Amino acid sequence: MGRYGVGVAGFEREIVPSIGATAHLSADLIVIDEIGKMECFSLAFRDAVWLALDGPLPVLGTIAKTGGSFMAQVRSLPDVELIEVMLTKGHDIPLRLPEHLRKEIRTVQGANR
């Protein structure tokens, strides 16, 4: 990402593989920070996000609250749980999130046995 534009080729070379299909082979959780306007300039990124969301592993991600049809589609998926984080609220999220994620990972691991 540049200050005035998106270096899509560099982004796709450095970032997209970390959420691509081969990254799933040894992972328990996929983390995507962030699904935002600039990232969505990359078709490869959008495709990798879909693959991650359709895959067997839990995905923890950040996504813009508004904007873009891709982001709206992701936000509207029935199995996506949105947790709004604000500076004045959400101070307990760091306490709640680890156990929530452990539960999701145990569920996936149990299903894969």
C-alpha positions as CSV (number, residue, x, y, z in Angstrom):
1,M,0.0,0.0,0.0
2,G,1.3,3.4,-0.9
3,R,0.2,6.7,0.5
4,Y,-1.7,7.6,-2.7
5,G,-2.4,4.3,-4.2
6,V,-2.2,0.5,-3.9
7,G,0.8,-1.5,-4.9
8,V,-1.4,-4.4,-5.9
9,A,1.4,-6.6,-7.3
10,G,3.5,-6.3,-4.1
11,F,0.4,-6.8,-1.9
12,E,-0.5,-9.9,-3.8
13,R,3.0,-11.2,-3.7
14,E,3.6,-10.6,0.1
15,I,0.2,-10.8,1.7
16,V,-2.3,-12.9,-0.3
17,P,-0.3,-16.1,0.1
18,S,-0.6,-15.9,3.9
19,I,-4.3,-16.5,3.6
20,G,-4.3,-18.7,0.5
21,A,-5.1,-22.4,0.3
22,T,-1.5,-23.6,1.1
23,A,-1.4,-21.5,4.3
24,H,-4.3,-23.6,5.6
25,L,-2.3,-26.8,5.6
26,S,-0.6,-26.1,8.9
27,A,-2.9,-23.6,10.6
28,D,-5.6,-23.7,13.2
29,L,-6.9,-20.2,12.6
30,I,-6.7,-17.7,9.7
31,V,-6.3,-14.1,10.7
32,I,-7.1,-11.4,8.1
33,D,-6.3,-7.8,9.1
34,E,-8.0,-6.1,7.3
35,I,-10.8,-6.5,4.7
36,G,-11.0,-2.8,3.6
37,K,-11.3,-0.6,0.6
38,M,-7.7,-0.6,-0.4
39,E,-7.3,-4.4,0.0
40,C,-10.3,-5.0,-2.2
41,F,-8.5,-3.5,-5.2
42,S,-6.9,-7.0,-5.4
43,L,-9.0,-9.7,-7.1
44,A,-6.5,-12.3,-5.8
45,F,-7.1,-11.0,-2.2
46,R,-10.9,-11.2,-2.6
47,D,-10.6,-14.7,-4.0
48,A,-8.3,-15.8,-1.1
49,V,-10.8,-14.3,1.4
50,W,-13.6,-16.3,-0.1
51,L,-11.5,-19.5,0.0
52,A,-10.7,-18.8,3.6
53,L,-14.3,-18.2,4.5
54,D,-15.5,-21.3,2.7
55,G,-12.7,-23.4,4.2
56,P,-12.8,-25.5,7.3
57,L,-10.7,-23.2,9.6
58,P,-12.1,-20.4,11.7
59,V,-11.3,-16.9,10.4
60,L,-10.7,-13.9,12.6
61,G,-10.7,-10.7,10.6
62,T,-11.3,-7.0,10.7
63,I,-13.6,-5.5,8.2
64,A,-14.8,-2.0,7.5
65,K,-18.2,-1.2,9.0
66,T,-19.4,0.2,5.7
67,G,-18.5,0.2,2.0
68,G,-18.1,-1.9,-1.0
69,S,-20.2,-4.7,-2.4
70,F,-17.5,-7.3,-1.5
71,M,-17.3,-6.1,2.1
72,A,-21.1,-6.0,2.3
73,Q,-21.3,-9.6,1.0
74,V,-18.8,-10.7,3.6
75,R,-20.6,-8.9,6.4
76,S,-23.9,-10.4,5.4
77,L,-22.8,-14.1,5.4
78,P,-24.9,-16.1,7.9
79,D,-21.9,-17.6,9.7
80,V,-20.1,-14.3,10.1
81,E,-20.2,-12.9,13.6
82,L,-19.6,-9.2,13.7
83,I,-18.3,-7.6,16.9
84,E,-18.1,-3.8,16.8
85,V,-15.0,-2.5,18.4
86,M,-14.9,1.1,19.5
87,L,-12.4,3.0,21.6
88,T,-15.0,3.9,24.2
89,K,-16.5,0.4,24.3
90,G,-15.2,-3.1,23.8
91,H,-12.6,-3.1,26.5
92,D,-13.6,-6.6,27.4
93,I,-13.1,-8.0,23.9
94,P,-9.5,-9.0,24.6
95,L,-10.7,-11.0,27.5
96,R,-13.6,-12.7,25.6
97,L,-12.1,-13.3,22.2
98,P,-9.4,-15.9,23.1
99,E,-11.9,-18.3,24.7
100,H,-14.3,-17.8,21.8
101,L,-11.6,-18.6,19.3
102,R,-10.4,-21.6,21.3
103,K,-14.0,-23.0,21.2
104,E,-14.1,-22.5,17.4
105,I,-10.7,-24.1,16.9
106,R,-11.7,-27.1,19.1
107,T,-14.9,-27.5,17.1
108,V,-13.0,-27.5,13.8
109,Q,-10.3,-29.9,15.1
110,G,-13.0,-32.3,16.4
111,A,-14.8,-32.2,13.0
112,N,-11.5,-33.0,11.2
113,R,-10.8,-36.2,13.2
